[in-house]
Amino acid sequence: MPRMLVLAAILVFAVAGTATAQTPIVIDHPWSRATTGRVGVVYMTIKNTGNTDDRLVAAAAPVAGKAELHTMTAENGVMKMRPLPAIEVKAAAEASLKPGGMHLMLMGLKAPLKEGASFPLTLTFEKAGKIEVTVPVEKTGAMGGMKM
C-alpha cells in the first residue's frame, strides 16, 4: 500500500510540473537584420494570452556579449535610443518590438549576423520565466514584413 501512495505522489508531481511548464507568453515572428559591425537588433511581437500582466526583464544570446531592452523615441525631431528596465506585456494583449520603437539591442557581436542564418535567444520574463526562441536573420535594412 505505501508503494502505491509513493507512485501516486510521483504521478501527481509529474502532472503538476508539466502544467507549470506551460506559459501564456507567445513569441511571434522574432527576427533580426544582417550586420557588418558589432551591434545587432532583434524585433518580435510578444503576446500574453493569460489573464495576468507580465514583463520582459532580460534577454541573452550566445552571438553577443550582452542584450539590452531599448526604445527609440523622437524628441524635437531627433531620434533617441534609451535602455528600458523592462517591457510590459499586459494580460490578453501584446507588445510589439519593431523598427523605430521598442527592440532588443545585441551588443558586442562575436561575428556579424549573416542573412539566412539564425541564432538562439533566451527571453526572461518576470512571471513566465525563461523562453527560448530561434531568431532568423533577414537582409540588411529588412522590415520583417512590417509596414511603417
SEVEX-598171 format. One line per field, with one value per residue: x, y, z of N, C-alpha, C, O in turn; residue number from 0. Coordinates in nm, 3 decimals. Example, Ala and Ser with C-alpha at 12.3 -4.5 7.8 and 13.67 -1.06 7.14 Angstrom:
BEGIN
nxx 1.319; 1.285 $
nyy -0.569; -0.225 $
nzz 0.780; 0.708 $
caxx 1.230; 1.367 $
cayy -0.450; -0.106 $
cazz 0.780; 0.714 $
cxx 1.320; 1.290 $
cyy -0.330; 0.003 $
czz 0.780; 0.787 $
oxx 1.424; 1.341 $
oyy -0.332; 0.114 $
ozz 0.846; 0.804 $
n 0; 1 $
//
This chain:
BEGIN
nxx 0.082; 0.190; 0.371; 0.210; 0.104; 0.332; 0.393; 0.161; 0.192; 0.424; 0.325; 0.132; 0.300; 0.450; 0.256; 0.174; 0.413; 0.433; 0.214; 0.288; 0.494; 0.393; 0.328; 0.166; 0.278; 0.355; 0.579; 0.597; 0.703; 0.999; 1.287; 1.588; 1.833; 2.080; 2.421; 2.714; 2.884; 2.953; 2.716; 2.381; 2.027; 1.708; 1.377; 1.025; 0.697; 0.537; 0.309; 0.064; -0.130; -0.256; -0.425; -0.290; -0.072; 0.262; 0.622; 0.892; 1.213; 1.481; 1.729; 1.923; 2.181; 2.389; 2.540; 2.620; 2.785; 2.624; 2.271; 2.032; 1.730; 1.561; 1.432; 1.315; 1.270; 1.125; 1.244; 1.197; 1.233; 1.455; 1.582; 1.607; 1.771; 1.708; 1.787; 1.569; 1.425; 1.249; 1.000; 0.668; 0.403; 0.088; -0.196; -0.379; -0.301; -0.058; 0.290; 0.478; 0.786; 0.961; 1.102; 1.202; 1.083; 1.029; 1.285; 1.534; 1.868; 2.167; 2.474; 2.824; 2.869; 2.984; 3.049; 2.965; 2.613; 2.469; 2.274; 2.012; 2.104; 2.053; 1.993; 1.999; 1.792; 1.739; 1.473; 1.380; 1.121; 0.937; 0.732; 0.668; 0.912; 1.200; 1.216; 1.294; 1.384; 1.423; 1.599; 1.566; 1.785; 1.740; 1.781; 2.006; 1.862; 1.606; 1.253; 1.109; 0.867; 0.698; 0.503; 0.576 $
nyy -0.121; 0.138; 0.169; 0.215; 0.464; 0.623; 0.601; 0.720; 0.980; 1.059; 1.062; 1.268; 1.490; 1.492; 1.550; 1.801; 1.942; 1.947; 2.106; 2.356; 2.418; 2.522; 2.830; 3.149; 3.325; 3.407; 3.408; 3.581; 3.580; 3.639; 3.825; 3.937; 4.165; 4.143; 4.217; 4.432; 4.519; 4.533; 4.547; 4.450; 4.394; 4.290; 4.205; 4.150; 4.017; 4.008; 3.813; 3.801; 3.565; 3.512; 3.590; 3.758; 4.027; 4.059; 4.093; 4.152; 4.111; 4.063; 3.956; 3.725; 3.619; 3.385; 3.485; 3.738; 3.971; 4.097; 4.159; 4.411; 4.572; 4.814; 5.139; 5.351; 5.686; 5.992; 6.310; 6.644; 6.628; 6.465; 6.141; 5.928; 5.679; 5.475; 5.278; 5.032; 4.929; 4.717; 4.547; 4.592; 4.356; 4.340; 4.159; 3.948; 4.090; 4.247; 4.318; 4.506; 4.475; 4.660; 4.815; 5.149; 5.167; 4.993; 4.751; 4.485; 4.526; 4.394; 4.374; 4.391; 4.188; 3.866; 3.787; 3.907; 3.918; 3.707; 3.714; 3.483; 3.310; 3.192; 3.235; 3.136; 3.276; 3.380; 3.475; 3.643; 3.647; 3.816; 3.670; 3.445; 3.330; 3.183; 3.184; 3.024; 3.113; 3.093; 3.303; 3.421; 3.561; 3.834; 4.025; 4.311; 4.614; 4.513; 4.490; 4.304; 4.222; 4.412; 4.711; 5.047 $
nzz 0.000; 0.086; -0.120; -0.344; -0.275; -0.290; -0.563; -0.666; -0.564; -0.702; -0.964; -0.943; -0.887; -1.123; -1.320; -1.223; -1.254; -1.532; -1.599; -1.493; -1.658; -1.887; -2.054; -2.070; -2.243; -2.572; -2.836; -3.127; -3.458; -3.430; -3.533; -3.698; -3.833; -4.093; -4.023; -4.024; -3.838; -3.483; -3.347; -3.312; -3.373; -3.247; -3.324; -3.255; -3.181; -2.876; -2.724; -2.475; -2.362; -2.133; -1.817; -1.652; -1.601; -1.733; -1.752; -1.968; -1.871; -1.922; -2.164; -2.356; -2.575; -2.737; -2.945; -2.888; -2.667; -2.478; -2.427; -2.453; -2.346; -2.530; -2.630; -2.892; -2.948; -3.069; -3.017; -3.032; -3.310; -3.328; -3.329; -3.054; -2.866; -2.590; -2.299; -2.153; -1.842; -1.834; -2.036; -2.057; -2.071; -2.103; -1.968; -2.186; -2.412; -2.633; -2.693; -2.913; -3.062; -3.270; -3.568; -3.508; -3.262; -2.955; -2.889; -2.898; -2.826; -2.945; -2.817; -2.874; -3.073; -3.158; -3.408; -3.735; -3.809; -4.038; -4.334; -4.374; -4.183; -3.842; -3.487; -3.138; -2.880; -2.553; -2.362; -2.070; -1.849; -1.595; -1.462; -1.626; -1.664; -1.825; -2.178; -2.473; -2.801; -3.158; -3.370; -3.687; -3.935; -4.133; -4.442; -4.461; -4.361; -4.370; -4.298; -4.172; -4.275; -4.184; -4.209; -4.219 $
caxx 0.000; 0.273; 0.434; 0.110; 0.096; 0.452; 0.373; 0.056; 0.252; 0.514; 0.241; 0.074; 0.405; 0.487; 0.150; 0.181; 0.531; 0.400; 0.120; 0.355; 0.589; 0.324; 0.329; 0.073; 0.355; 0.382; 0.668; 0.557; 0.791; 1.126; 1.375; 1.699; 1.889; 2.221; 2.505; 2.855; 2.960; 2.945; 2.587; 2.266; 1.897; 1.607; 1.239; 0.928; 0.574; 0.520; 0.166; 0.030; -0.264; -0.307; -0.504; -0.201; 0.034; 0.399; 0.723; 1.020; 1.311; 1.617; 1.747; 2.062; 2.206; 2.530; 2.610; 2.654; 2.834; 2.506; 2.149; 1.962; 1.598; 1.572; 1.324; 1.354; 1.168; 1.159; 1.237; 1.230; 1.277; 1.576; 1.558; 1.693; 1.756; 1.732; 1.761; 1.448; 1.444; 1.161; 0.895; 0.539; 0.314; -0.038; -0.278; -0.464; -0.254; 0.073; 0.389; 0.548; 0.923; 0.969; 1.188; 1.153; 1.016; 1.100; 1.364; 1.646; 1.999; 2.271; 2.599; 2.943; 2.851; 3.107; 3.070; 2.849; 2.496; 2.461; 2.142; 1.983; 2.143; 1.965; 2.062; 1.909; 1.773; 1.666; 1.399; 1.345; 1.003; 0.921; 0.645; 0.673; 1.045; 1.281; 1.159; 1.395; 1.335; 1.524; 1.584; 1.622; 1.848; 1.696; 1.880; 2.030; 1.753; 1.477; 1.149; 1.042; 0.727; 0.621; 0.488; 0.595 $
cayy 0.000; 0.259; 0.180; 0.276; 0.606; 0.688; 0.611; 0.820; 1.111; 1.089; 1.095; 1.400; 1.591; 1.495; 1.623; 1.940; 2.000; 1.970; 2.218; 2.481; 2.444; 2.596; 2.973; 3.224; 3.414; 3.353; 3.494; 3.573; 3.633; 3.705; 3.840; 4.030; 4.208; 4.117; 4.327; 4.435; 4.561; 4.460; 4.574; 4.397; 4.426; 4.184; 4.250; 4.042; 4.051; 3.927; 3.803; 3.746; 3.506; 3.486; 3.695; 3.827; 4.106; 4.010; 4.188; 4.102; 4.180; 4.039; 3.873; 3.683; 3.543; 3.348; 3.557; 3.873; 3.986; 4.124; 4.205; 4.511; 4.618; 4.954; 5.205; 5.460; 5.790; 6.118; 6.428; 6.764; 6.587; 6.384; 6.006; 5.894; 5.543; 5.466; 5.146; 5.012; 4.828; 4.604; 4.574; 4.544; 4.280; 4.332; 4.039; 3.945; 4.197; 4.219; 4.425; 4.495; 4.523; 4.684; 4.928; 5.279; 5.158; 4.905; 4.647; 4.429; 4.555; 4.294; 4.448; 4.308; 4.067; 3.788; 3.784; 3.969; 3.835; 3.684; 3.688; 3.341; 3.236; 3.212; 3.217; 3.122; 3.391; 3.348; 3.587; 3.617; 3.720; 3.824; 3.562; 3.327; 3.271; 3.186; 3.130; 3.018; 3.126; 3.098; 3.429; 3.421; 3.686; 3.881; 4.110; 4.445; 4.706; 4.444; 4.541; 4.188; 4.215; 4.519; 4.835; 5.162 $
cazz 0.000; 0.083; -0.252; -0.432; -0.240; -0.344; -0.708; -0.689; -0.537; -0.814; -1.078; -0.917; -0.905; -1.265; -1.389; -1.178; -1.318; -1.672; -1.606; -1.467; -1.765; -1.990; -2.029; -2.155; -2.329; -2.705; -2.913; -3.267; -3.562; -3.393; -3.648; -3.686; -3.961; -4.117; -3.974; -4.065; -3.721; -3.356; -3.284; -3.385; -3.316; -3.259; -3.317; -3.240; -3.110; -2.756; -2.693; -2.344; -2.376; -1.999; -1.752; -1.558; -1.666; -1.717; -1.800; -2.019; -1.788; -1.969; -2.282; -2.376; -2.697; -2.742; -3.052; -2.842; -2.531; -2.396; -2.493; -2.372; -2.388; -2.566; -2.700; -2.979; -2.945; -3.136; -2.930; -3.110; -3.442; -3.319; -3.277; -2.940; -2.817; -2.447; -2.241; -2.072; -1.737; -1.864; -2.133; -2.005; -2.159; -2.030; -1.986; -2.305; -2.501; -2.691; -2.703; -3.040; -3.073; -3.414; -3.605; -3.467; -3.131; -2.862; -2.955; -2.821; -2.884; -2.923; -2.808; -2.875; -3.153; -3.172; -3.553; -3.800; -3.835; -4.183; -4.390; -4.391; -4.062; -3.727; -3.360; -3.023; -2.792; -2.431; -2.306; -1.931; -1.805; -1.450; -1.414; -1.712; -1.662; -1.947; -2.302; -2.578; -2.937; -3.264; -3.442; -3.821; -3.976; -4.264; -4.508; -4.407; -4.395; -4.372; -4.209; -4.112; -4.323; -4.122; -4.283; -4.128 $
cxx 0.086; 0.338; 0.337; 0.096; 0.215; 0.438; 0.267; 0.111; 0.345; 0.433; 0.180; 0.179; 0.447; 0.384; 0.155; 0.300; 0.507; 0.309; 0.192; 0.456; 0.524; 0.319; 0.227; 0.147; 0.388; 0.468; 0.637; 0.659; 0.914; 1.215; 1.482; 1.742; 2.034; 2.301; 2.643; 2.943; 2.936; 2.814; 2.477; 2.137; 1.802; 1.469; 1.148; 0.798; 0.562; 0.372; 0.148; -0.113; -0.328; -0.389; -0.424; -0.095; 0.170; 0.493; 0.845; 1.128; 1.456; 1.616; 1.895; 2.071; 2.354; 2.608; 2.660; 2.706; 2.722; 2.391; 2.079; 1.826; 1.609; 1.442; 1.383; 1.239; 1.218; 1.139; 1.287; 1.290; 1.403; 1.541; 1.659; 1.663; 1.792; 1.708; 1.632; 1.478; 1.362; 1.064; 0.767; 0.463; 0.186; -0.112; -0.366; -0.429; -0.119; 0.160; 0.466; 0.687; 0.948; 1.060; 1.123; 1.084; 1.097; 1.170; 1.467; 1.774; 2.094; 2.404; 2.717; 2.923; 2.985; 3.146; 2.949; 2.735; 2.477; 2.318; 2.126; 2.022; 2.035; 2.047; 1.960; 1.907; 1.693; 1.604; 1.360; 1.231; 0.991; 0.840; 0.660; 0.810; 1.114; 1.209; 1.268; 1.327; 1.453; 1.495; 1.648; 1.678; 1.804; 1.803; 1.895; 1.917; 1.616; 1.380; 1.067; 0.898; 0.640; 0.614; 0.497; 0.501 $
cyy 0.127; 0.280; 0.246; 0.425; 0.682; 0.705; 0.716; 0.961; 1.152; 1.132; 1.234; 1.509; 1.601; 1.573; 1.771; 2.010; 2.031; 2.091; 2.350; 2.515; 2.522; 2.743; 3.042; 3.318; 3.342; 3.455; 3.473; 3.646; 3.708; 3.714; 3.944; 4.068; 4.166; 4.240; 4.321; 4.470; 4.474; 4.483; 4.519; 4.432; 4.308; 4.247; 4.129; 4.101; 3.954; 3.929; 3.740; 3.696; 3.479; 3.602; 3.768; 3.902; 4.039; 4.116; 4.113; 4.180; 4.160; 3.954; 3.838; 3.601; 3.509; 3.420; 3.694; 3.871; 4.016; 4.170; 4.301; 4.542; 4.768; 5.006; 5.318; 5.560; 5.912; 6.232; 6.548; 6.727; 6.503; 6.249; 5.975; 5.752; 5.542; 5.323; 5.147; 4.910; 4.702; 4.646; 4.509; 4.468; 4.256; 4.202; 4.056; 4.057; 4.157; 4.343; 4.402; 4.555; 4.536; 4.803; 5.061; 5.281; 5.073; 4.795; 4.592; 4.464; 4.442; 4.367; 4.350; 4.178; 3.997; 3.771; 3.853; 3.869; 3.827; 3.652; 3.537; 3.255; 3.255; 3.190; 3.203; 3.249; 3.345; 3.475; 3.551; 3.709; 3.712; 3.705; 3.434; 3.260; 3.281; 3.118; 3.138; 3.030; 3.121; 3.222; 3.417; 3.559; 3.718; 3.973; 4.245; 4.536; 4.641; 4.506; 4.426; 4.173; 4.323; 4.640; 4.950; 5.275 $
czz 0.000; -0.054; -0.351; -0.403; -0.297; -0.495; -0.743; -0.668; -0.651; -0.936; -1.062; -0.940; -1.051; -1.345; -1.351; -1.243; -1.464; -1.686; -1.585; -1.576; -1.879; -1.953; -2.119; -2.251; -2.461; -2.779; -3.061; -3.354; -3.507; -3.517; -3.619; -3.826; -3.971; -4.074; -4.038; -3.946; -3.600; -3.281; -3.373; -3.314; -3.339; -3.239; -3.304; -3.186; -2.994; -2.721; -2.556; -2.353; -2.240; -1.944; -1.644; -1.637; -1.641; -1.772; -1.851; -1.946; -1.834; -2.094; -2.291; -2.504; -2.703; -2.851; -3.008; -2.699; -2.434; -2.483; -2.399; -2.433; -2.414; -2.624; -2.783; -2.977; -3.021; -3.036; -3.008; -3.245; -3.444; -3.260; -3.167; -2.894; -2.669; -2.398; -2.160; -1.963; -1.764; -1.974; -2.081; -2.112; -2.079; -2.061; -2.108; -2.403; -2.559; -2.688; -2.832; -3.029; -3.222; -3.443; -3.567; -3.331; -3.036; -2.941; -2.857; -2.895; -2.847; -2.929; -2.808; -2.950; -3.172; -3.318; -3.615; -3.817; -3.985; -4.226; -4.414; -4.272; -3.956; -3.600; -3.248; -2.939; -2.672; -2.376; -2.164; -1.890; -1.653; -1.396; -1.495; -1.712; -1.797; -2.063; -2.408; -2.714; -3.034; -3.348; -3.580; -3.855; -4.118; -4.323; -4.436; -4.453; -4.399; -4.272; -4.149; -4.155; -4.265; -4.214; -4.185; -4.166 $
oxx 0.058; 0.357; 0.381; 0.079; 0.200; 0.468; 0.283; 0.081; 0.345; 0.470; 0.178; 0.150; 0.478; 0.422; 0.141; 0.289; 0.556; 0.327; 0.161; 0.500; 0.595; 0.307; 0.203; 0.082; 0.440; 0.435; 0.649; 0.696; 0.930; 1.218; 1.470; 1.696; 2.104; 2.254; 2.684; 3.065; 2.903; 2.801; 2.478; 2.139; 1.815; 1.448; 1.188; 0.791; 0.574; 0.316; 0.208; -0.208; -0.441; -0.418; -0.482; -0.034; 0.189; 0.450; 0.896; 1.134; 1.544; 1.516; 1.980; 1.980; 2.437; 2.731; 2.735; 2.675; 2.722; 2.410; 2.069; 1.809; 1.660; 1.353; 1.487; 1.124; 1.339; 1.032; 1.404; 1.387; 1.454; 1.478; 1.779; 1.547; 1.893; 1.620; 1.592; 1.550; 1.400; 1.047; 0.760; 0.458; 0.178; -0.093; -0.422; -0.516; -0.072; 0.112; 0.514; 0.703; 0.955; 1.091; 1.004; 1.033; 1.220; 1.122; 1.486; 1.788; 2.100; 2.443; 2.710; 2.955; 3.087; 3.262; 2.842; 2.759; 2.471; 2.250; 2.216; 1.979; 1.937; 2.156; 1.848; 2.007; 1.590; 1.674; 1.312; 1.242; 1.031; 0.878; 0.663; 0.822; 1.090; 1.150; 1.327; 1.226; 1.567; 1.382; 1.770; 1.626; 1.827; 1.905; 1.808; 1.880; 1.518; 1.422; 0.966; 0.816; 0.520; 0.707; 0.432; 0.502 $
oyy 0.217; 0.393; 0.326; 0.505; 0.794; 0.812; 0.791; 1.052; 1.268; 1.228; 1.312; 1.610; 1.711; 1.654; 1.857; 2.126; 2.132; 2.171; 2.448; 2.629; 2.582; 2.778; 2.999; 3.384; 3.231; 3.573; 3.362; 3.760; 3.827; 3.621; 4.026; 4.012; 4.156; 4.353; 4.221; 4.452; 4.356; 4.445; 4.539; 4.494; 4.236; 4.330; 4.017; 4.218; 3.833; 4.035; 3.637; 3.775; 3.430; 3.698; 3.833; 3.846; 3.972; 4.215; 4.022; 4.302; 4.234; 3.889; 3.911; 3.524; 3.595; 3.415; 3.759; 3.781; 3.967; 4.216; 4.275; 4.540; 4.842; 4.930; 5.374; 5.523; 5.932; 6.248; 6.554; 6.789; 6.472; 6.241; 5.994; 5.711; 5.599; 5.255; 5.249; 4.813; 4.594; 4.765; 4.387; 4.509; 4.163; 4.142; 4.163; 4.112; 4.045; 4.456; 4.291; 4.671; 4.435; 4.881; 5.083; 5.384; 5.080; 4.751; 4.645; 4.435; 4.399; 4.417; 4.241; 4.070; 4.061; 3.746; 3.858; 3.750; 3.930; 3.572; 3.472; 3.140; 3.326; 3.133; 3.251; 3.320; 3.279; 3.573; 3.441; 3.832; 3.613; 3.646; 3.325; 3.145; 3.374; 3.011; 3.243; 2.965; 3.143; 3.244; 3.404; 3.662; 3.641; 3.997; 4.286; 4.536; 4.709; 4.568; 4.451; 4.119; 4.326; 4.668; 4.949; 5.380 $
ozz -0.079; -0.098; -0.434; -0.496; -0.346; -0.548; -0.839; -0.746; -0.692; -1.004; -1.157; -1.004; -1.098; -1.430; -1.438; -1.282; -1.515; -1.778; -1.653; -1.585; -1.960; -1.835; -2.231; -2.333; -2.461; -2.785; -3.113; -3.326; -3.534; -3.598; -3.528; -3.925; -3.870; -4.087; -4.097; -3.951; -3.612; -3.165; -3.495; -3.207; -3.438; -3.151; -3.337; -3.150; -3.011; -2.691; -2.525; -2.351; -2.233; -2.014; -1.557; -1.728; -1.540; -1.831; -1.785; -1.957; -1.790; -2.127; -2.241; -2.537; -2.676; -2.851; -3.082; -2.621; -2.321; -2.596; -2.279; -2.555; -2.330; -2.662; -2.750; -3.001; -3.036; -2.978; -3.046; -3.290; -3.552; -3.154; -3.184; -2.883; -2.627; -2.450; -2.105; -1.988; -1.721; -2.001; -2.064; -2.228; -1.999; -2.167; -2.132; -2.470; -2.537; -2.681; -2.858; -2.991; -3.293; -3.354; -3.590; -3.290; -3.035; -3.045; -2.748; -3.014; -2.731; -3.035; -2.751; -2.900; -3.198; -3.350; -3.553; -3.837; -4.052; -4.162; -4.469; -4.261; -3.978; -3.605; -3.260; -2.928; -2.687; -2.348; -2.139; -1.895; -1.591; -1.294; -1.438; -1.755; -1.874; -2.049; -2.430; -2.740; -2.995; -3.392; -3.591; -3.810; -4.211; -4.259; -4.359; -4.570; -4.430; -4.173; -4.083; -4.080; -4.292; -4.290; -4.080; -4.102 $
n 0; 1; 2; 3; 4; 5; 6; 7; 8; 9; 10; 11; 12; 13; 14; 15; 16; 17; 18; 19; 20; 21; 22; 23; 24; 25; 26; 27; 28; 29; 30; 31; 32; 33; 34; 35; 36; 37; 38; 39; 40; 41; 42; 43; 44; 45; 46; 47; 48; 49; 50; 51; 52; 53; 54; 55; 56; 57; 58; 59; 60; 61; 62; 63; 64; 65; 66; 67; 68; 69; 70; 71; 72; 73; 74; 75; 76; 77; 78; 79; 80; 81; 82; 83; 84; 85; 86; 87; 88; 89; 90; 91; 92; 93; 94; 95; 96; 97; 98; 99; 100; 101; 102; 103; 104; 105; 106; 107; 108; 109; 110; 111; 112; 113; 114; 115; 116; 117; 118; 119; 120; 121; 122; 123; 124; 125; 126; 127; 128; 129; 130; 131; 132; 133; 134; 135; 136; 137; 138; 139; 140; 141; 142; 143; 144; 145; 146; 147 $
//
